[in-house]
Amino acid sequence: MDLANLNAFIAVAEARSFSVAGERLFLTQPAVSKRIAALEQQLDTRLFDRIGRDVSLTEAGLALLPRAYRIRHELDDTRRALTNLSGQTSGRLSLATSHHIGLHRLPPLLRAFTQQFPQVALDIQFMDSEVAYDEVLHGRVELAVITLAPQTHLPIAATQIWDDPLDFVVAPEHPLAKLREVSLKDISNHPAVFPGENTFTHHIARRLFAAEGLTPNVAMSTNYLETIKMMVSIGLAWSVLPRTMLDEQVVGLQLENIRIDRQLGYIVHTERTLSNAAKAFMALLEREPGAG
């Protein structure tokens, strides 16, 4: 079975679009269609139903997809295992990270890594932490540096690197900023801008309010912390942000006996062979102050 055709099949199955799959593979849409046709001819079965612009897997396609993943993962593992035998740290390292971590935590580490291992080609993909978790789970990236889930289940293994304290924040002129003592009930009476409901940070904050029988007044949501900070700074709402983002634009509220934080670190798939490059990057992360 031709690997290029199999990769095209996986790309179309995930994107449910021949054109989007072509963009991911840096191929034209006709080239993707040709590869799918070749695979269907080889297997003597139709893999996709095409009705207008809608693309869906046939029963045969649904049966092939998990097997296609396994074949690709086995080949990737074999390639990494053979490369590792040389003892060299080279090749490609596919790394996923969130925008916030990529902007505020990783630059010095990436600089040190590229200087120490110039033979490694870094493939850095920016995405939400929750999406990165799924990318590692399905073997599409080898390593992800993200906001860790409150609980991680096998086959994913998580290693904490940084503790990331969070603060309730408002603009300096916000009514809450003028109160000497602030409670969760006070905060819940004002509009909030939150990370999206699918994010780990959102769930951490929600659980804090739920424990007091309260519901925050979430008026807006976005997954980009820099955008949240901007909306808070102009007085539109309060939010929860990493303490490292506080400056003259946003101020933290003091809540007695309230502590909220999240853990940042990396995740890997325990059943995949890690490349020497991934192991080297993990070792660099674990030398960070406070790691573990």
N, C-alpha and C positions, 0 to 999 in steps of 0.2 A: 504494500500500500504506500503510495507516494506521500511523503511527509508534507510537501507543499500543498497538495490537494487537501490533506487532512487539516492543515492549519487554516486553509480557506473555509472549509466546512465549519470549523469551530468559530471562526470570526463571524460568519453569516448567522450561525445559530445564536450567538450572543447578541449581535447587533440587530437581528431580524431585518437586515437590510443589506443588499449586495453593494450599494454605493458606500455605505458607512464602513462595511467590511473592507472595501477596497482602500479607503482612506487609512484604516488601521494598518493594512499590509503594504501600503505604498504601491498599490496596483490600480489599474483602471477597472471600471465595473465589468467590461467585457472579459478582461483577464480572469477576474474572480469567477464569472459565469462559466468560463471555459474550464477552470479547475473543478468546479462543482459538477459540471457535465461529465468530465473525465472520471471523477470518483463514482458518480451514479452509474456510469457505463461499466466500470470495473466491478461494482457490487451488484449490478443488474437490478437496481431498485431506485425509485425516486426518493430523495431525501428531504425535499422541500416542496410545499404547496405554494404556488404563486398566484394570488388573486388580486389583480390590480397592483397596487404598491405594497400590499400586505404579504409578508413572507412568514411562513410558519413551518415547523418541523412536521414531517409525516410520522407515522408510527415507526417506520424503519429509522428515520432520523433521530427520533427520541431514544431508540435503542442504541444507536451508534454513539451518541454524544458522550455518555460517561466512559465508554470504551476508548473513544478518541482522546479524552483527557488522560486516561491511564497510559495510553501509548505514548503521548507526548511527554508526560511526566517521567516515564521510564527512560525515554531517550535523553531527556534533560539530565536526569540523575546519572545516567551512564556517561554522558559527556563530561559532567562535573567530576565524577569519580576518576575518570581517566586523566583529566587535566590536573586534578589534585596530586596524582602520582608523581608528576614532575617536580613537585615541591615548590613550584613558582606561584607567585600571586599575580595573576594576569587574567585576561579574558574580560567578560562582561559581567557587571554587577547590576542587576535590576533592583532598584531601591525606591520604595514608596514612602512618602511622608506628607504630613499635613502642611498647609500653607504657613500656619503660625510657627510650627517647629522648624520648618525649612528656612524661614526668615530670621527667627530669633535664637535658635539653638544650634543648628547644624553648620552654618558657614565656617567657623574656625575648625570644626572637625573635618569637613570636606576638604578644606585647604590643606590640612595636615595629611590627610589620607592620599590626596592626589600627589603631594610632594614625595611621600614615602613609597607609593606604589604607582608610578607613572604608567605602568603597563596595563593597568585596569581601566576599562572603558565604563564610566559611570552612566547608567541609564536612570535618571532621577525623574519620578513621576509624582506630581502634586495632586492630592485628592483628600477628601474627608477621611478621617481616621477609620470610620465605620466601613467605608468602601475599601480602604487599604487592607483591613482585616479580611475581607472577602477575597481580595486579590491574592493574598498569601495563601488562604485556604484552598484556592483553586489552582495554585501554582503559577499564576501569571506574573508574580514578582517574587523574588527570593527572600527579601528582607523588608520590613516596614518599621519606620520610627514614628510613633503615633501617640495619641492619648489612649492609654490602656483602658480596656473595658473593666468594670468593677469585678467581673468574673470572666476568666478565660478557660475554655474547655479544649481538651485534646481533640484533634492533633495539633492545635496551636499552643505554643509555649511563649509566655511573656516574661520579659526581664525589665524590672523597673530601673530607670537611670536617674530621673529627676523627680523630686516632689515639687508640685506646681501649685502653691497656695492661690486661692481665688478670693477676690474681694467684691462686695456689692459696691457699685460705683455710680456716681451721678456727676453732672456738670457742677462747677463751683457755685453757680447761682440757683441750682435746683432747690425747691422747698425742703427736701429731705436733708440737704447739706447744712441747713440752718438749725437743725434740731440737735440738742445736746445728747439725747438718748434716742436711739432708733431701734425699733423692734421689727420682726418679720411682718407683724400685722400692719405697722405703719407703711412698710415698703409695698405690701400687697395692695394698698389703696391707690397706688400710682401706676401708670402705664409702664410696661417693661418692653425691652427688645431682647430677645433670647436667641441663642443658637437653635437651629432646627430641631424638631422633635425627635429626629433619628440620631441625634448626636449624644455621645456619652456625657458631655458637659451639661446638656439640657436635663438629662435624667438625674444627674447628681444634684442640681439645684432644685428640681421638682420634688425630689424625695425629702429635702430639707423642709420645704413648705408643707408637704403632706403630713409630715410628722407632727406639725402644729395644727393640723386641720385647716390649713389655708390653701388658697389657690392663687398663684401670681396672675396679675392682669397683663397677659402677654399680648401686646398690640401689634408687634411686628416680629419677624424672625429672619435670620440669615446665618449662614454657616461661616462667614468670614469675620473673624474677630476684629480686624482693622476697620471693617465697615460698622460693626457694632460700636466700637469706640467713637467713631465719627458721629454716629447718631446720638450717642450719650452726650458727647461734648457740646452739641448744639442745643441741648436741653430737651430733646424729644422724649426721653425715657431714662429709666435706670437699667442696669444690667449687672451681669456677673462676668468679670474679666480676670485674667491672670494678674497677680500683683506686679509682675515685671512690666506691665503696660501702663501703670499709673504714672501720671506726670501732671503738669499744670493744667492740662485740658480736662482731666477727669480726676475726681477725688474719691477715696474710699470711705465708706460709712463704717462707723464703729458700732458693732452689735455685741452686747455682752454675752459671753458663753456660746458664741456661734463661731464655729470653725468650718471652713469648707475648702477642700482642695481636690486635686486630681493627680494621677500619676502619669508620667510620660516615660516611654521606654521603647523597646523594640520587640517585635514578634517574629517567629519563624515557624515553619511547618516541621513538626518532629519526625515525619516520615519521609522527608526529602533529604537528599544529600546536599550539604552546603558546600559551596565553592570555597577555595582558599581566600578569595577576595571577600566573601561574606564573613568568614571567620575573622579576617583581619579587621574588618570594619566593626564587628561586634566587640573585639578586644579593645579597639580604640574607644568605643562608647563606654565600656566597663571601667576604663581608667578615668572617666569623668569624676570630679569631686562629688561625693555623696551617692555615687552609683550603688545600686543594690539595696 
